[in-house]
């Protein structure tokens, strides 16, 4: 699968099969994060792979995180705020997006989760104080589950058109997209 295909196929999966993730797929996903760009190669990221059911249950306490109990794996991504105080959040986000695209290429589903209590996550996983939890990433084989609310939301709010999110040279000046 090429990169653009992975980008178009990627979606937020909130329902998963219970099958474990093969180690070779996990290694590719983590390697994709490791290879992410970072200002002067500080690489202010760290990732904890959580597969234990009880820990995933505790990570699922956030209002919009209940499905984490179902995902066979949650990758907790956090940033070293001392190593890169100005850019660590952005750099971790880039690394996580690399993981998302690699997982999609491997036939896996993912979902970014920002619904968590940072102190609870840090205590549970023994994350040092100088790190900030950025995102929980559910990873697993997606299970198709018809969700009426989600489908209605997608129909009501489709993706914006390219012309609506771009300008040329300055805000509001249309970018001509014909060749």
SVG drawing of the C-alpha trace seen along z (x, -y; Angstrom):
<svg xmlns="http://www.w3.org/2000/svg" viewBox="-28 -38 49 51">
<polyline fill="none" stroke="black" stroke-width="0.4" points="0.0,0.0 1.5,-3.4 1.4,-6.3 -1.5,-8.2 -3.6,-5.0 -2.8,-4.6 -3.9,-8.2 -7.2,-7.7 -7.9,-4.3 -7.0,-5.5 -10.0,-6.1 -10.6,-6.2 -11.6,-2.7 -13.5,-2.3 -14.2,1.4 -11.6,4.1 -11.2,7.9 -9.4,9.4 -6.5,10.9 -3.1,9.9 -0.8,7.9 2.1,9.9 5.5,8.7 6.7,7.9 3.8,5.5 4.4,3.8 8.1,3.4 7.2,1.7 4.8,-0.6 7.4,-1.6 10.1,-1.9 7.9,-4.4 7.7,-6.5 11.5,-6.3 12.1,-7.5 9.9,-10.6 11.5,-14.0 12.6,-15.9 14.3,-19.2 18.1,-18.6 17.2,-15.0 16.2,-15.5 13.5,-12.9 11.6,-13.9 9.3,-10.9 8.8,-7.7 6.1,-5.1 4.7,-2.5 3.0,0.5 0.2,1.6 -1.4,5.0 -2.4,6.1 -6.3,6.1 -6.4,4.4 -4.1,1.5 -6.1,1.0 -9.3,0.9 -7.8,-1.8 -6.7,-3.7 -10.3,-3.6 -11.7,-5.8 -11.9,-8.9 -15.3,-9.9 -14.5,-9.0 -12.0,-6.2 -14.3,-3.3 -13.4,-1.3 -9.7,-1.0 -10.7,2.1 -11.5,3.8 -8.3,2.8 -5.7,5.5 -3.0,2.8 -2.7,-0.8 0.4,-2.8 0.9,-5.6 2.9,-8.4 4.5,-11.0 6.9,-13.9 10.1,-15.0 9.2,-18.6 12.8,-19.3 14.5,-18.0 12.3,-20.0 10.1,-22.5 8.9,-24.3 8.4,-21.5 7.9,-18.2 4.2,-18.0 4.4,-18.6 7.2,-16.1 5.3,-13.4 2.2,-14.1 4.3,-13.6 5.7,-10.3 2.2,-9.1 0.9,-9.9 3.8,-7.9 2.6,-5.0 -1.0,-5.4 0.0,-5.3 2.3,-2.3 -0.5,-0.5 -2.9,-1.2 -0.3,0.2 -0.1,3.3 -3.9,3.8 -4.5,2.6 -6.9,0.0 -6.1,-2.8 -7.7,-5.7 -6.1,-8.7 -7.5,-9.2 -7.1,-12.5 -9.7,-11.6 -7.6,-10.7 -6.5,-12.0 -2.8,-12.7 -1.9,-12.2 -3.7,-8.9 -1.9,-7.7 1.5,-8.8 0.9,-7.1 -0.4,-3.9 2.5,-3.6 5.2,-5.2 6.0,-8.0 8.5,-10.5 7.4,-14.0 9.3,-15.7 7.2,-13.9 3.8,-15.0 1.3,-12.4 0.3,-13.5 -2.0,-10.7 -3.2,-7.2 -3.3,-5.2 -5.6,-2.2 -4.2,0.4 -5.8,3.6 -7.6,5.4 -10.7,3.2 -14.1,4.8 -16.8,3.2 -19.6,2.1 -22.5,0.1 -22.8,-3.0 -25.8,-5.1 -24.7,-8.2 -21.2,-8.1 -22.7,-7.6 -25.1,-10.5 -22.3,-12.7 -20.2,-11.8 -23.0,-12.6 -23.8,-15.9 -20.2,-17.0 -18.2,-15.7 -14.6,-16.7 -14.0,-20.3 -13.1,-20.8 -9.5,-21.6 -10.5,-25.1 -11.9,-25.8 -8.7,-25.1 -6.1,-26.7 -5.0,-30.2 -2.3,-31.5 0.3,-33.8 -2.1,-35.3 -5.3,-34.5 -8.4,-34.6 -6.6,-34.8 -7.8,-31.7 -5.3,-29.0 -5.9,-28.0 -6.0,-24.2 -6.2,-23.6 -3.0,-22.6"/>
</svg>
